């Protein structure tokens, strides 16, 4: 590969079980977001904007949904690099089981080492697949180099009153010189700004390999994001403040809330009008058709839909049909869903290809949205 100062690793191991059934057969990064995007689009778009041409994706289980979405990487200009491109490593959980059973001579992190070595990079950008953001990777890289850091962690400051609704499990204590001072549990000090992890890291190649050595010596076999967080206090770790939109998708409630936040103009602009243009896999489609019976308020509706009913405070993906008399409110509707005449959906997440039959009702709450699974057919109780 040609010499390049930065390569990127996207880590798709995370809190998948906490988002079941949405993530039973796919990683969090493959989940639809804001109608026409996938969560991985935000990481790939940040990488593309920084002109990083070598990207490795480590997937805990099957990578089918990720492969189907990214294809050659053309939308992120990752298909034409000489010696670069997207390299995928799936079934990491099975690899761990085999490794523990067979005890091979090569190190557990050999794939990561090989990828970084072949990229010719001096620095490695690590991104987690459960984060929605619009971070400026060039600015992060310059900060890391200027501070002569071994590890740099991107973080976001939030006031104490917002920690109750935050998805973070822990918070960072930061010194006045922007170095990591410690990790803490939420404090009730109203004058303290809590610093939450943005799940974006920059690390020197030699530091990363040193961490791999220590981890293998101590029989610590975890995903690369957890590894960096676990060893961060043992190196010169600097903290880069990211002030833009950030949501960590580590629960069903977090996924629902983050999507619903896109219905607020300030959040939508903060995410999509930030440092990077957000790209996704291109799908040509006709414009959505609104009949004379359609009533739409505060909604995001993608292309190829037919709206003949009422949609309010909801996100509707491509090629959905909302028939006459149907009512969709405060819900996330994935692609190809058919909502039949006089059906009612409130506080729900409706997966791809589901059908809500005439007069059927699906009602959840903001804290506990109902999940309608892929291809499921919901009938009216009287039928």
Buried (B, 14 or more C-beta within 10 A) or exposed (E): BEEBEBBBBBBBBBBBEBBEEBBEBBBBBBBBBBBBBBBBBBBBBBBBBBEBBBBBBBBBBBBEBBBEBBEEBEBBBBBEBEEBBBBBBBBBEEBBEEBEEEEEEEBBBBBBBEBBEBBBBBBBBBBBBBBBBBBBBBBBBEBBBEBEBBBBBBBBBBEBEEBEEBBBEEBBBBEEEBEBBEBEEBEEEEEBBBBBBBBBBBBBBEBBBBBBEBBBEEEBBEBBBBBBBBBBEEBBBBBBBBEBBBBBBBBBBBBBBBBBBBBEEEBBEBBBEBBBEBBBBEEEEEEBEBEEBBEBEEBBBBBBBBBBBBBBBBBBBBBBBBBEBBBBBBBBBBBBBBBBBBBBBBBBBBBBBBBBBBBBBBEBEEEEBBBBBBEBEBEBEEE
